[in-house]
Amino acid sequence: MDRLPGFRDFLPEPVPTSKEDLWSMDLRNHIFDAWRQVAESYGFREYDGPPLEALELYTVKSGDEIVEQLFNFTDKGNREVALRPEMTPTLARLIAANERGYKKPIKWFSMPQLFRYERQSKGRKREHFQLNCDIVGETDRAADAEMVALIIDVLRALGLTSEDFVVRLSSRDAWQKYFEERSSDSEKATDFYQIVDKLEREDPEVSDKKLKELGFELAAVQDFIKQGNPTDELKIIIDNLTARGLGDFVKIDYGVIRGLAYYTGPVFEAFDKKGAFRAICGGGRYDHLVNLVSGGKVDLPALGFGMGDVVLAELLKARDLVPEFGDDLDVFVLIEEESERPASLGLIQQLRERSLNVDYSLTPMKGNKQFKRAQELGAEYTVRLDRGLAVLKHLSSREELRLAPEEIADHIIERALSQAEAEQN
């Protein structure tokens, strides 16, 4: 029985290459660790919500047309529900219901698995994991700069540099002004934004035809993008990032507009500079969404971004930035005499209680086969009991010590700390 189309299996390294959509669990954890570490370093707190939500939560934000992109059904309680395709509506629901319990601004992040029933393409599956970071309750452009800086530092933490990616900044306010100066029909605004959002991916003749139907010219729109005159709000963001030493990672680019109708101010997307992949992440300010989801009961400004794991993992592979993953096993305990098994089990438990990763042979096995297994697992040490003492062997240096069993954990931990200090110096 095979997996469903568009879904992935995650296996420990080494991942077989004979099948499609076999992904590395080690690489996923590597990405997750960077996401969580950098988000927390910026003062963001982690939250989560249910993977199944009321269908209305998504249609109230994006309209009924989004239903075709969802895994949705009527549950046994006769409720219309859907697997979450994005996290921002859940965040807005949580904020609307609980914001009084938190001081503003609220800085939260989440790493949900999201689902969309849509056609697969490069960098897009029917499920993916995503880093979502949001700031709620702050209107100052310093929050927008903070969000862009967070994107940059997440990607830097994974080894990417200004040679690899750029964050393109744009403004929905600038585009709204452009639209209103040339059209009095506000009902056409969303269609206009969606056309502009697809300019880089759609045939120019198709885009020109669609724009003319709304009363616009492709050449004029392209000229506005080319000029790229920053608004006052974008200047503030650029100056803030430059002060941090991050100016080389950003540029003004009105080709970014973000097709979702709820964006209200600065918007941004990160792209790899070679142009081989979809956007690495995207987001912006959405000051009206909490008010919309709460039915007008709560009105808080907000901004945020989402960064998916699919494109990011492929980019890291392309830039040769995927670490060599091992089993990360600290100790393999050799049990060469079955009479030593009870005492060895006690030692194994002691080592694990000191947060060391320990393995051993569950059943009787010849000593040479146990040692071979330790090597296969990439263990750093082997330990065996011998006449009341523990024989500790460092596999790479072949150094061997005889210690009291209770001294083993301290020795391993102290050596690891000394090695880490030496590497830092």
C-alpha positions as CSV (number, residue, x, y, z in Angstrom):
1,M,0.0,0.0,0.0
2,D,1.5,3.3,-1.1
3,R,1.2,6.8,0.4
4,L,-1.4,9.3,-1.0
5,P,-0.2,11.6,-3.9
6,G,1.4,14.8,-2.7
7,F,2.3,13.5,0.8
8,R,5.8,12.6,2.1
9,D,7.4,9.9,4.2
10,F,10.2,11.0,6.5
11,L,13.0,8.4,7.3
12,P,16.2,8.5,9.3
13,E,19.4,8.9,7.3
14,P,20.6,7.4,5.1
15,V,17.4,7.9,3.1
16,P,16.9,5.5,0.2
17,T,17.0,7.3,-3.2
18,S,15.1,4.7,-5.1
19,K,11.6,6.1,-4.4
20,E,10.1,9.6,-4.8
21,D,8.9,11.6,-1.8
22,L,11.2,9.9,0.7
23,W,12.5,12.8,2.8
24,S,15.1,13.0,5.5
25,M,13.8,13.2,9.1
26,D,17.2,14.4,10.2
27,L,17.1,17.3,7.7
28,R,13.5,18.2,8.9
29,N,14.7,18.3,12.5
30,H,17.7,20.4,11.4
31,I,15.4,23.0,9.9
32,F,13.0,22.9,12.8
33,D,15.8,23.4,15.3
34,A,16.9,26.5,13.4
35,W,13.4,27.8,13.1
36,R,12.7,27.4,16.9
37,Q,16.1,28.7,18.0
38,V,16.1,31.9,16.0
39,A,12.4,32.6,16.7
40,E,13.0,32.3,20.4
41,S,16.1,34.4,20.2
42,Y,13.8,37.2,19.0
43,G,11.5,36.8,21.9
44,F,8.7,34.9,20.2
45,R,6.7,32.3,22.1
46,E,5.5,29.1,20.5
47,Y,1.8,28.2,20.1
48,D,-0.2,25.7,18.2
49,G,-3.8,24.9,17.2
50,P,-5.9,22.0,15.9
51,P,-5.2,20.6,12.4
52,L,-8.9,20.5,11.8
53,E,-10.9,23.8,11.9
54,A,-14.3,25.0,10.9
55,L,-14.5,25.6,7.1
56,E,-15.9,29.0,7.8
57,L,-12.6,30.2,9.3
58,Y,-11.1,30.0,5.9
59,T,-14.0,31.2,3.7
60,V,-14.5,34.3,5.9
61,K,-10.9,35.2,5.1
62,S,-10.4,34.1,1.5
63,G,-13.9,33.6,0.1
64,D,-15.7,30.4,-1.1
65,E,-13.3,29.9,-3.9
66,I,-10.7,28.6,-1.5
67,V,-12.9,25.5,-0.8
68,E,-11.6,23.9,-4.0
69,Q,-8.1,23.9,-2.6
70,L,-9.0,22.3,0.7
71,F,-9.3,18.9,2.2
72,N,-12.8,19.5,3.6
73,F,-15.8,17.4,4.6
74,T,-18.9,17.2,6.8
75,D,-18.0,15.6,10.1
76,K,-20.2,13.2,12.2
77,G,-21.6,16.2,14.1
78,N,-22.8,17.6,10.7
79,R,-20.2,20.4,10.9
80,E,-18.4,21.7,7.8
81,V,-14.7,21.3,8.6
82,A,-11.3,21.4,6.8
83,L,-7.7,20.5,7.4
84,R,-5.8,23.7,7.9
85,P,-4.3,25.1,4.7
86,E,-2.6,27.9,6.6
87,M,-2.0,29.0,10.2
88,T,-2.9,32.7,10.2
89,P,-6.7,32.3,10.5
90,T,-6.1,30.0,13.5
91,L,-3.8,32.6,15.0
92,A,-6.4,35.3,14.5
93,R,-9.1,33.1,16.1
94,L,-6.8,32.5,19.1
95,I,-5.9,36.1,19.5
96,A,-9.5,37.3,19.2
97,A,-10.5,34.9,22.0
98,N,-7.6,35.3,24.3
99,E,-5.8,38.6,23.7
100,R,-6.8,40.2,27.0
101,G,-4.6,37.7,28.8
102,Y,-1.4,38.9,27.0
103,K,0.5,42.2,27.0
104,K,1.0,43.8,23.6
105,P,2.7,43.4,21.3
106,I,2.1,39.6,21.1
107,K,5.0,37.8,19.4
108,W,4.2,34.2,18.7
109,F,5.5,31.5,16.3
110,S,4.3,28.0,15.3
111,M,5.5,25.2,13.1
112,P,2.3,23.5,11.9
113,Q,1.8,20.9,9.2
114,L,-0.5,22.4,6.6
115,F,-2.7,20.8,3.9
116,R,-3.9,21.9,0.5
117,Y,-5.7,19.8,-2.1
118,E,-4.1,21.3,-5.2
119,R,-2.0,20.3,-8.2
120,Q,1.6,19.4,-7.3
121,S,4.5,21.3,-8.8
122,K,8.2,21.9,-8.0
123,G,8.4,23.0,-4.4
124,R,4.7,22.5,-3.7
125,K,3.2,19.4,-2.1
126,R,-0.3,18.7,-0.7
127,E,1.2,18.9,2.7
128,H,4.1,20.8,4.2
129,F,5.5,22.1,7.4
130,Q,5.8,25.9,7.9
131,L,7.4,28.3,10.2
132,N,4.8,31.0,11.1
133,C,5.9,34.1,13.0
134,D,3.5,36.9,13.8
135,I,3.5,40.2,15.8
136,V,0.0,41.4,16.9
137,G,-0.8,44.7,18.5
138,E,1.9,46.9,17.0
139,T,1.5,49.5,14.2
140,D,5.1,50.9,14.2
141,R,7.2,50.0,11.2
142,A,9.9,48.7,13.6
143,A,7.7,45.6,13.9
144,D,7.9,45.2,10.1
145,A,11.7,45.5,10.2
146,E,11.9,43.1,13.1
147,M,9.9,40.5,11.0
148,V,12.2,40.9,8.0
149,A,15.3,40.6,10.2
150,L,13.9,37.4,11.6
151,I,13.5,36.0,8.1
152,I,17.1,36.9,7.3
153,D,18.5,35.4,10.5
154,V,16.6,32.2,10.1
155,L,18.1,31.7,6.7
156,R,21.6,32.7,7.9
157,A,21.3,30.2,10.7
158,L,21.0,27.5,8.0
159,G,24.1,28.6,6.3
160,L,22.6,30.8,3.5
161,T,24.2,34.2,2.8
162,S,23.4,37.4,0.9
163,E,24.9,35.6,-2.1
164,D,22.1,33.0,-1.9
165,F,18.9,35.0,-1.2
166,V,17.3,38.4,-1.1
167,V,14.2,39.7,0.7
168,R,12.1,41.8,-1.7
169,L,10.1,44.5,0.0
170,S,6.9,46.0,-1.5
171,S,3.9,48.0,-0.3
172,R,0.2,47.3,-0.7
173,D,-0.4,50.9,0.2
174,A,1.7,52.0,-2.9
175,W,-0.3,49.6,-5.1
176,Q,-3.6,50.7,-3.6
177,K,-2.7,54.3,-4.4
178,Y,-1.7,53.2,-7.9
179,F,-5.0,51.5,-8.4
180,E,-7.2,54.2,-7.0
181,E,-5.5,56.9,-9.2
182,R,-6.5,54.9,-12.3
183,S,-9.8,53.2,-11.4
184,S,-12.8,54.1,-9.3
185,D,-14.2,50.6,-9.3
186,S,-13.0,49.2,-6.0
187,E,-14.5,45.8,-6.7
188,K,-11.8,45.2,-9.3
189,A,-9.0,45.8,-6.9
190,T,-8.6,42.2,-5.8
191,D,-8.5,40.9,-9.4
192,F,-5.9,43.6,-10.2
193,Y,-3.7,42.6,-7.3
194,Q,-3.9,38.9,-8.2
195,I,-2.9,39.6,-11.8
196,V,0.1,41.7,-10.7
197,D,1.1,38.9,-8.3
198,K,1.3,36.4,-11.1
199,L,3.2,38.7,-13.6
200,E,6.5,36.8,-13.2
201,R,4.8,33.4,-13.7
202,E,2.3,34.1,-16.4
203,D,2.6,34.8,-20.2
204,P,2.8,38.5,-20.8
205,E,0.1,38.4,-23.4
206,V,-2.2,36.7,-21.0
207,S,-1.4,39.3,-18.3
208,D,-1.9,42.2,-20.7
209,K,-5.3,40.9,-21.8
210,K,-6.4,40.5,-18.2
211,L,-5.2,44.0,-17.2
212,K,-6.9,45.6,-20.2
213,E,-10.2,44.1,-19.1
214,L,-9.8,46.0,-15.9
215,G,-8.7,49.2,-17.7
216,F,-4.9,48.9,-17.2
217,E,-1.9,48.6,-19.4
218,L,0.8,46.0,-18.8
219,A,3.6,48.4,-19.9
220,A,2.5,51.0,-17.4
221,V,2.3,48.5,-14.6
222,Q,5.8,47.2,-15.5
223,D,7.1,50.8,-15.5
224,F,5.8,51.4,-12.0
225,I,7.5,48.2,-10.8
226,K,10.8,49.2,-12.6
227,Q,10.9,52.6,-11.0
228,G,10.6,51.1,-7.5
229,N,10.4,54.4,-5.6
230,P,10.2,53.4,-1.9
231,T,7.4,54.8,0.2
232,D,8.1,56.5,3.5
233,E,7.2,53.3,5.3
234,L,9.6,51.2,3.3
235,K,12.4,53.7,3.8
236,I,11.9,53.3,7.6
237,I,12.2,49.5,7.3
238,I,15.3,49.7,5.1
239,D,17.0,52.2,7.4
240,N,16.2,49.9,10.4
241,L,17.7,46.9,8.7
242,T,20.7,48.8,7.5
243,A,21.4,49.8,11.1
244,R,21.6,46.1,12.0
245,G,24.0,45.4,9.2
246,L,21.4,43.6,7.2
247,G,21.0,46.0,4.3
248,D,22.7,43.7,1.8
249,F,19.8,41.2,2.2
250,V,16.9,43.4,1.1
251,K,15.8,45.5,-1.8
252,I,12.7,47.3,-2.9
253,D,10.7,45.4,-5.6
254,Y,7.1,46.2,-6.4
255,G,6.9,43.0,-8.4
256,V,6.0,41.5,-5.0
257,I,2.4,42.3,-4.2
258,R,1.0,39.1,-2.4
259,G,-2.2,38.1,-4.0
260,L,-4.2,37.6,-0.8
261,A,-6.7,40.4,-0.4
262,Y,-6.2,41.0,3.3
263,Y,-2.7,42.5,3.2
264,T,-2.8,46.1,4.2
265,G,0.7,47.6,4.2
266,P,4.3,46.4,3.6
267,V,4.7,43.0,2.1
268,F,7.8,40.9,1.5
269,E,9.1,37.7,0.0
270,A,12.5,35.9,0.2
271,F,13.9,34.5,-3.1
272,D,17.0,32.6,-3.9
273,K,19.1,34.8,-6.2
274,K,19.6,32.1,-8.8
275,G,15.9,32.0,-9.4
276,A,15.7,28.2,-9.4
277,F,13.0,27.9,-6.8
278,R,9.6,29.3,-5.7
279,A,9.6,32.0,-3.0
280,I,11.3,30.7,0.1
281,C,8.8,32.6,2.3
282,G,6.4,35.5,2.2
283,G,4.3,37.7,4.4
284,G,3.3,41.2,5.3
285,R,1.0,43.3,7.4
286,Y,-2.7,42.3,7.7
287,D,-4.2,44.8,10.1
288,H,-7.9,43.9,9.5
289,L,-7.9,40.1,9.9
290,V,-8.3,39.8,13.6
291,N,-11.3,42.2,13.4
292,L,-12.7,40.1,10.5
293,V,-12.4,36.8,12.3
294,S,-13.8,38.1,15.6
295,G,-16.8,39.6,13.9
296,G,-15.7,43.1,14.8
297,K,-15.3,42.4,18.5
298,V,-11.5,42.7,18.5
299,D,-9.5,45.1,16.4
300,L,-5.7,44.6,16.5
301,P,-3.1,45.3,13.9
302,A,-0.9,42.3,12.9
303,L,1.8,41.2,10.6
304,G,3.6,37.9,9.9
305,F,5.2,35.5,7.5
306,G,5.2,31.8,6.6
307,M,8.3,29.8,5.5
308,G,7.7,26.3,4.2
309,D,10.1,23.4,4.6
310,V,9.8,22.0,1.0
311,V,11.5,24.8,-0.9
312,L,13.9,25.5,2.0
313,A,15.1,21.9,2.0
314,E,15.6,21.8,-1.7
315,L,17.5,25.1,-1.6
316,L,19.8,23.8,1.2
317,K,20.5,20.7,-0.9
318,A,21.2,22.8,-4.0
319,R,23.7,25.0,-2.0
320,D,25.4,21.9,-0.4
321,L,24.3,23.1,3.0
322,V,22.9,19.9,4.3
323,P,25.0,18.6,7.2
324,E,26.2,15.0,7.4
325,F,23.8,13.4,9.8
326,G,24.8,10.5,12.0
327,D,23.0,8.5,14.6
328,D,24.2,10.8,17.4
329,L,24.9,7.9,19.7
330,D,27.1,8.7,22.6
331,V,27.7,5.2,24.0
332,F,27.2,1.6,23.0
333,V,27.3,-0.7,26.0
334,L,28.9,-4.1,25.2
335,I,27.6,-7.1,27.2
336,E,30.1,-9.8,26.5
337,E,29.1,-12.0,29.4
338,E,25.5,-12.6,30.1
339,S,26.2,-12.6,33.8
340,E,27.1,-8.9,33.4
341,R,23.7,-8.1,31.8
342,P,21.9,-7.0,35.1
343,A,24.7,-4.7,36.1
344,S,25.1,-3.4,32.5
345,L,21.4,-2.6,32.4
346,G,21.8,-0.5,35.6
347,L,24.8,1.3,33.9
348,I,22.7,1.9,30.8
349,Q,19.9,3.4,32.9
350,Q,22.4,5.7,34.8
351,L,23.9,7.0,31.5
352,R,20.5,7.7,30.0
353,E,19.4,9.6,33.1
354,R,22.4,11.9,32.5
355,S,20.9,12.7,29.0
356,L,23.4,10.6,27.1
357,N,22.2,8.6,24.1
358,V,22.9,4.9,24.8
359,D,22.2,1.7,22.9
360,Y,23.1,-2.0,23.5
361,S,22.3,-5.5,22.1
362,L,18.8,-6.5,23.4
363,T,19.7,-10.2,23.0
364,P,22.9,-12.2,23.5
365,M,25.5,-11.6,20.7
366,K,29.2,-12.3,20.2
367,G,31.4,-9.4,21.3
368,N,32.8,-8.7,17.8
369,K,29.3,-8.4,16.4
370,Q,28.4,-6.0,19.2
371,F,31.5,-3.9,18.5
372,K,30.7,-3.9,14.8
373,R,27.1,-2.7,15.6
374,A,28.5,0.1,17.7
375,Q,30.6,1.3,14.7
376,E,27.6,1.0,12.3
377,L,25.6,3.2,14.7
378,G,28.4,5.8,14.8
379,A,28.9,5.5,18.6
380,E,31.5,7.8,20.1
381,Y,32.3,5.4,22.9
382,T,31.9,1.7,23.9
383,V,31.6,0.6,27.5
384,R,31.9,-2.9,29.0
385,L,32.0,-4.0,32.6
386,D,35.0,-6.0,33.7
387,R,35.4,-7.2,37.3
388,G,33.6,-4.3,38.9
389,L,35.1,-1.6,36.7
390,A,33.9,0.0,33.4
391,V,36.2,-0.1,30.4
392,L,35.5,3.1,28.4
393,K,36.8,3.2,24.8
394,H,36.8,6.3,22.6
395,L,36.3,4.8,19.1
396,S,38.0,7.5,17.0
397,S,41.1,7.8,19.1
398,R,41.2,4.2,20.4
399,E,41.9,5.7,23.9
400,E,40.8,3.3,26.6
401,L,40.2,4.0,30.3
402,R,39.2,1.9,33.3
403,L,36.9,3.8,35.6
404,A,34.3,3.2,38.2
405,P,30.9,2.8,36.5
406,E,29.6,5.9,38.3
407,E,32.4,8.0,36.8
408,I,31.6,7.2,33.2
409,A,28.9,9.8,32.6
410,D,31.0,12.6,34.2
411,H,34.0,11.8,32.1
412,I,32.0,11.8,28.8
413,I,30.2,15.0,29.6
414,E,33.4,16.8,30.8
415,R,35.3,15.7,27.6
416,A,32.4,17.0,25.4
417,L,32.4,20.4,27.2
418,S,36.2,20.7,26.9
419,Q,36.0,19.8,23.2
420,A,33.3,22.4,22.6
421,E,35.3,25.1,24.4
422,A,38.4,24.3,22.3
423,E,36.4,24.6,19.1
424,Q,35.0,28.0,20.1
425,N,38.5,29.3,20.9
